[in-house]
């Protein structure tokens, strides 16, 4: 298939549909490619194919499934340069970010394939109060729907695809309509390496393909990455068919800089990367920074100076630090939030360099902003901005810092920065977040071996590691007793049955 056309793929065959364009966020007049407008009919075809493929795929041992994933990883490795270039054009991210995104597909497949022995060993004996035998085991559950986000489409999709496949489940992938091309190509390579029907792909609009995938009765688990609002709709759509659901949703992640933090260029670089990576469009980017009042001026000056070195331009430009934001809606939302924040009296410092001032208005480019003198209940503080703008606020003691950090409905990640790691560790354990970092908080800091996910409105379930594979399996107990007459209730039933037998004799 063409890398610039994302079609419906069912059972290894392309399905004819209508198409819509994919635009380059750095040059919105440029059409990068097109994606299929799949809907309920195409989802039904893919779900039926997945259901047909399920028994054969589930019957394979974890080691046999792992061999298929390694084969697919080898094929995907050769595609990484093309996928990265395509990601830069459709998402807008700079090339080194695109290589991390595209290169994640083969790395993740190999990682999850490496868990084969752990998956096979997941059957465990259980204790019984009477003589007998009991085990708990994990078994494949059925077709899994994967709804991928537009910010890191390949990596985050394969974060769900890998465990679902290793668990013995076929997958149906719904790429994001904003950036469907690279992921669609990666899924096609994966599908070619696996048995027919094990991997399906249905591009389309969220209200059409996404909703149909969420509702389809043959789909037994949904794995969604995206906004809280859309995740809530996915959860509601899945409810009538009692699906298992994994939701990795938005975050409003705080960073707490304590009074004893080492504020040097190394620390500031870590936080700048944690805030402005992918132009601020990462679920667990730092979204709010709280600094002890005694260090506020020092931190703000150093942080702002470092942010001023950021160069904003086309992702293909090797000079660019960050690219444009990805979507028209996000572009206008971030600018409106910035303007409203300034109008409310906060100090908004816009810094950074435009690499191509003459082409600035041709794309969704936004210079980074550092915001101070802002109210703790301002929308920029309480909501997820998902763009290159960050507020810095003071706190006076650790109790206040914890209260402020925990004051939103989000709970994806958080971080504590201190020279005293024991103090930071203790404080991190009090934060309402699925992941609490100490002296780090950026892409790459969440290892695959450690479960990742949110609490509160930031999600349900976990990705990463063996945990994510087992979440894609049903747990079954198998129980037998040497002498069932020892079980509670035996005397009761014996009495009733003897009474019934006597009544029959008198009849």
Secondary structure as GFF3:
##gff-version 3
##sequence-region A 1 507
A	DSSP	beta_strand	5	6	.	.	.	ID=ss1
A	DSSP	beta_strand	8	10	.	.	.	ID=ss2
A	DSSP	beta_strand	13	15	.	.	.	ID=ss3
A	DSSP	beta_strand	19	24	.	.	.	ID=ss4
A	DSSP	beta_strand	27	36	.	.	.	ID=ss5
A	DSSP	alpha_helix	40	59	.	.	.	ID=ss6
A	DSSP	alpha_helix	62	77	.	.	.	ID=ss7
A	DSSP	alpha_helix	80	91	.	.	.	ID=ss8
A	DSSP	alpha_helix	95	113	.	.	.	ID=ss9
A	DSSP	alpha_helix	116	120	.	.	.	ID=ss10
A	DSSP	beta_strand	124	125	.	.	.	ID=ss11
A	DSSP	beta_strand	132	140	.	.	.	ID=ss12
A	DSSP	beta_strand	144	147	.	.	.	ID=ss13
A	DSSP	alpha_helix	153	166	.	.	.	ID=ss14
A	DSSP	beta_strand	171	174	.	.	.	ID=ss15
A	DSSP	alpha_helix	181	193	.	.	.	ID=ss16
A	DSSP	beta_strand	199	201	.	.	.	ID=ss17
A	DSSP	pi_helix	206	210	.	.	.	ID=ss18
A	DSSP	alpha_helix	211	215	.	.	.	ID=ss19
A	DSSP	beta_strand	221	225	.	.	.	ID=ss20
A	DSSP	alpha_helix	228	239	.	.	.	ID=ss21
A	DSSP	beta_strand	244	248	.	.	.	ID=ss22
A	DSSP	beta_strand	253	257	.	.	.	ID=ss23
A	DSSP	alpha_helix	265	276	.	.	.	ID=ss24
A	DSSP	three_ten_helix	277	280	.	.	.	ID=ss25
A	DSSP	beta_strand	286	292	.	.	.	ID=ss26
A	DSSP	three_ten_helix	293	295	.	.	.	ID=ss27
A	DSSP	alpha_helix	296	307	.	.	.	ID=ss28
A	DSSP	beta_strand	311	312	.	.	.	ID=ss29
A	DSSP	alpha_helix	328	343	.	.	.	ID=ss30
A	DSSP	beta_strand	347	350	.	.	.	ID=ss31
A	DSSP	beta_strand	353	354	.	.	.	ID=ss32
A	DSSP	three_ten_helix	357	362	.	.	.	ID=ss33
A	DSSP	beta_strand	369	372	.	.	.	ID=ss34
A	DSSP	alpha_helix	379	382	.	.	.	ID=ss35
A	DSSP	beta_strand	389	395	.	.	.	ID=ss36
A	DSSP	alpha_helix	398	405	.	.	.	ID=ss37
A	DSSP	beta_strand	413	417	.	.	.	ID=ss38
A	DSSP	alpha_helix	421	428	.	.	.	ID=ss39
A	DSSP	beta_strand	435	438	.	.	.	ID=ss40
A	DSSP	three_ten_helix	456	458	.	.	.	ID=ss41
A	DSSP	beta_strand	459	460	.	.	.	ID=ss42
A	DSSP	alpha_helix	465	471	.	.	.	ID=ss43
A	DSSP	beta_strand	473	481	.	.	.	ID=ss44
A	DSSP	three_ten_helix	484	486	.	.	.	ID=ss45
A	DSSP	alpha_helix	490	506	.	.	.	ID=ss46
###
